Structures are given as structure tokens and as C-alpha cells.
């Protein structure tokens, strides 16, 4: 499977002044291509997929095929912003990569992390039905090694040496049938309020902006 999407919640957290970015798990390079066009910045991408690397190297400043479980970030230089969007859960020891990334952040640099919420309300309902089923993509992607909720996602980052500057969730509130009858703006407001007030239940993803606590 080739991944190629722009996550607007992640983009919103990237500092506007970032000139050099690292996209871990860059997929086909769509996010980096968008940032290059909109932010006029340099983007380096890393992916484990040979097919994705071939696509990403056409649109990014550099694209490397690496196993993130073993990646030595020192070979890539330093960055104003590092993005790890829906990739850490695919690693068997994501905390190891997070600790190695400290040396790759410029002073004042920001790490953006997006993680899926395994306790999103739809998934909780499946658990209550006695279903624990792996899928091709989504919250229960069969290639996930790790699963996180709101608290354990915070714990992962804090114990890996990061101060969380901003933490958000994005998702939606269950409004069967009624959702199609209400004005779109009202539905969006309800979804946003629900994800903000009870992120661990109504958020399908968590997005964090972090800064290194290490000297």
C-alpha cells in the first residue's frame, strides 16, 4: 500500500518559519510536496517502501529508503521541524527513534506527532461486541506494533524527553441520521467540541507539537 495524504491537523501545527523539515514515513511525498509549494521550504522524506521512495524522490529535496526502527537521524542533518504522522505505531520500539531524534532538532525546533486513538468510540463499540480484528489500514491496521490512547500517547512523548506544547484530537460525535439533516457548520462545531472536551473518546487521531527537553 502506498500512502499519499495531507493531514490538515498536522499541517496546522508546523511553524510557519520552518525552513528545513524531515517527514518520517513520508509515503509518496504528498505532504512534503504541499509544504514545499505553500511554505517554500526544504523537505527530506524517509520511508521503508521502495515504491514510495521512487515517488517521493520526484517531489522532495531528498527521499531515503530506511527502516525507522534502525534509523540513525544523524546522517540526515538537523531540522527546524520533524513530522512523524501515523508512523510511530508501526515501530516495535518508537521510543528509541524519538530519543535519537533529539539531536536532529535545531534549537527551538518542533516535533509534530500524529497517532491513531485505539479507544475511539467506534472502536470501543467493536471491542464491546467482543471484536478485536486487524484491518488493512485504519485504527486496527495489521502492521501496527503499538496502540495508544490519550494518556499513553502523552506518556510516550514525555518519557522520550519531550515537552508537549500543544495536544489536540480530531474526530467526530455520533450523530446517526441527524448528521445529514443539520447544517454542515453546526455539525463541524459539534464534532470539534466533542473531540476537544473528551479527546480519548471522540478523537480518532491525536496530534502533538513538542519540543526537546534535552540540552
HELIX and SHEET records of a PDB file:
HELIX    1   1 UNK A    8  UNK A   13  1                                   6    
HELIX    2   2 UNK A   30  UNK A   39  1                                  10    
HELIX    3   3 UNK A   50  UNK A   56  1                                   7    
HELIX    4   4 UNK A   73  UNK A   76  5                                   4    
HELIX    5   5 UNK A   88  UNK A   90  5                                   3    
HELIX    6   6 UNK A   94  UNK A  100  1                                   7    
HELIX    7   7 UNK A  101  UNK A  104  5                                   4    
HELIX    8   8 UNK A  121  UNK A  128  1                                   8    
HELIX    9   9 UNK A  150  UNK A  159  1                                  10    
HELIX   10  10 UNK A  178  UNK A  181  1                                   4    
HELIX   11  11 UNK A  184  UNK A  197  1                                  14    
HELIX   12  12 UNK A  199  UNK A  202  1                                   4    
SHEET    1   A 7 UNK A  62  UNK A  65  0                                        
SHEET    2   A 7 UNK A  42  UNK A  47  1                                        
SHEET    3   A 7 UNK A  20  UNK A  24  1                                        
SHEET    4   A 7 UNK A  79  UNK A  85  1                                        
SHEET    5   A 7 UNK A 105  UNK A 116  1                                        
SHEET    6   A 7 UNK A 203  UNK A 212 -1                                        
SHEET    7   A 7 UNK A 162  UNK A 171 -1                                        
END                                                                             
